[in-house]
Amino acid sequence: MIETLSAFWDFLKKPKLLKLSKDNKSLWRDLLWLLLLDLIFAGIIMGIYYILVHFKVIDEYVEKIDVLKKFGLLVALLIGCILAPLLEESFFRWHLRGKYLPIYFICFTLALISDYFINSNFLKLPIYIIFFFISLILRRYFKRMDIRRRIVFQRQSFGYLFYYSAIIFGLMHLTNIKDLTLSDPAFIIFVISQLFGGLSLGYLRIKYGLIYSILFHSLINFIMILLAFFFS
């Protein structure tokens, strides 16, 4: 446990691209302890949330669509343990080892953020077109850059990219909560919970590969869905 948490903490202090590990013993140990750590952290955050709701410090929020109640356990497991991990990990973590994929990820997410704050149907399409062209220009610029300069830049900026991806992962999950907006401080609780999961998933993606961040994502969702099924 100590070895896993120590390596995870060292990575979070200074995220960097790691050589993909093929150590199966280390892999399953990391999966186990990070899973336990994430569940404990989620439990603490949700405990704080319900205490604040109980004392009416914040309002209680519910999911926009409760898949478990609406479609049943089997469909919830299919979506939560297969579909969601595949789509979310491909979108939020695949680019972490890409040469030019981070450019598209950052530009697209900035377009989403701009669209959210501007909130104009008239400007929606122009916003995405503008950021798409920006991504093409940046890709062309980095492609023409001296390879040594590009490698140095990617190494120096990787930590920012890693944390940006985890933060966006947390923010995007706010769309699952009905009526919750950034104007309500309660959003911090939901973001922190997802953000911590994003850090663990990003670490596993970098250390072992995308397939294992998908597996980890599936395990977390599997446990959370079963808990909701048996205790709701």
N, C-alpha and C positions, 0 to 999 in steps of 0.2 A: 504493500500500500504506500509506504513512505517513498519508495523508489518512483512509483507512478506519479504521485502528487508533486514530488520534487521536480521531476522532469517536466511536468505540465506547467508548474509555476515558473520554472526557468524559461520555458518557451514563451509564456505570456509576458514576461518581463522584457523580452526582446525577440519577437516573432521573426523567424527566418525560414527560408526554404531548407528542408531537411532531405537527406538522401532517403528514399523509400526503404523502410525496414521490412525485412522478410523473416524476422524473428517471431515465430508463432507463439512462443511462450510469453514474450513481452506483449504481443498483440492482445491475447486473451486476458492477460493480467490488467492491461490498460483499459480494455473494454469493461471489465468487471468493476474496477474501482472508480472509473469515471462515471459509469452508470449509477453506481451507488451515490457518488458525490452529487450528481445532477438531481437525483431523486430527493436527497436530503435538502439540497438548496431549494428545489421547487416546493418542498413541503414547508420549509421555513417561510418562504415568500408568500405562499397561499395562507399560511397561518396568520401572518401579519395582515394580509388582505382581509380575512374574515374578522379579525379583531377590530380593524378600522371600520368595517361595515357594521359590526355589532354596536359600536359606540357612535355610529352615524357621523364619523369623520369624513367618510367618502360614501358615494352611492354604490349600490350593488349592480353589477353588470352581468349580462348573460351572452352566450354565443348567438350570433345571428341565425345560424342553422345548427340545431343540435342533431347531428347525423345519427347518433346512437338512439335517441328517442324517436326520430322520424323514420329511420330505415332499419333499425335493429342492429344487433351485435355483429353479424356476419358482414354486412355492408360497411359498418364503421371500421372493422378490422381490415377489410379490403382497401378502403380509402386511406386509413391512418397508417397502415403498416406496409403498404406496397406503393400505392399511387402517390401519396403525399411525399414520402421520403425520396422516391425517384425524381419527382419533379423539383422539389425544393432543393435537394442536394445538387442536382444538375445546375440549377440556376444560381444558388448562393455559394457553392463551393467549387464547382468545376474550374472556374477561371483562376483559382488561386495558384495553379501550376501552369497557366497558359502564358504564352508570349504576348499576344495581342488581345486575348479575351478580356483581361481586366479593363481595357479601354471601353469596350462595348458595354460591360457590366456597369461601370461607373456612369457612363453617359446615359444609359437607359434608366438607371435608378435616379439620376439627377432629373431626368425628364419626368419621372413619376412624382418626385417631390415637388417640382415646379408646377406640375399639373394640379397637385393637391392644394397648394397654397394659392395659386391663381384662380383655380376653380371656375374656368370659363369654357363653355362649350365651343365658342367661336375660336379660342386660341388653342384648344386641345391638340388638334392635328398639327398646326405650325410648331408647337413646342417639341413634339416628337420628331418632326422633320428636321428642325434646327439641330437637335442633339444628335440625330443620326449623321448629319453632315459633319458635325464636330468630331464624331467618332472616326469617320473616314479620314478627315484631315490629320487627326492625331496618329492614327495608324500609319498613314503615309510618312509622317514626320519621324516616328520611331523606327520605321522600316529603313529609312535613309540614314539614320543616326549611326555613327561608328559603333560597332558591336561591343567594344570594351566600355564605352560610355553608357550604352544601353544596359549592359549587365550591371554596372555599378549603380545606375539609377534604380533598376528593378530591385536590387538588393537593399538599397537604402530606403526605398519607399514601400517595401513589402509589409512592414509592420503597420503602416497606415492603411494599406489595402486590407489586411487581415481584420483589423478592428472595424474598419468601415463596413465590411461585409457582414460582420456579426451584428453591428448596430442596425443595419438595414434589415437584416433577418428579424430582429426584434420588432422593429417599427412596422414591417409589413404584416406581422401577425395581429396588429391592432385592428386590421380590417375584419378579423373574425368576431370582434366584440361589438355588439349592438350599441349604437349611440355614443360610443367612447371616442372622444377627439383629443387632440393635443392640448386643448384649452383646459382640460380637466387633469389636475395633478395625479389622479389615479392611474393615468397611462404609464407612469414611471414603474409601478409595480409589475404590470404586465410585460413591459419592455425588458426590465431587469431579468425576469424569469426566462424569457426567450433568449436574451442576450447571452446569458451564462451557458445555455445549451448550445448557442451558436459558436461560442469559444471552444467548447469540447469537440463539437463536430468539425470545426475548422482544424483543430490540432490533429485529430485522427485522419482527416483527409490529407494533410500535409505529411504526416509521419508514415501512414500505411496505404493511402490511396482512397479514391472516391468510393469504392465499393464498401469500405468499412465505415465510412461516415453514413452511408445509406443504411447499412446494417444497424449501426448504433441508433440512428434516427428511428428505425422500425421498432427496435427494442423499447425505446422510451415511449413511443406512441402505444405499443402493445400493452405495456404496464399501465399507462394512464387510462386507456380505454377500459381495461378490465376493472380497474379501481372504480371508475365512473359507473360501470355496469353493475357491480356488486354492492356499491354503497349509495347509489342515487335512489 
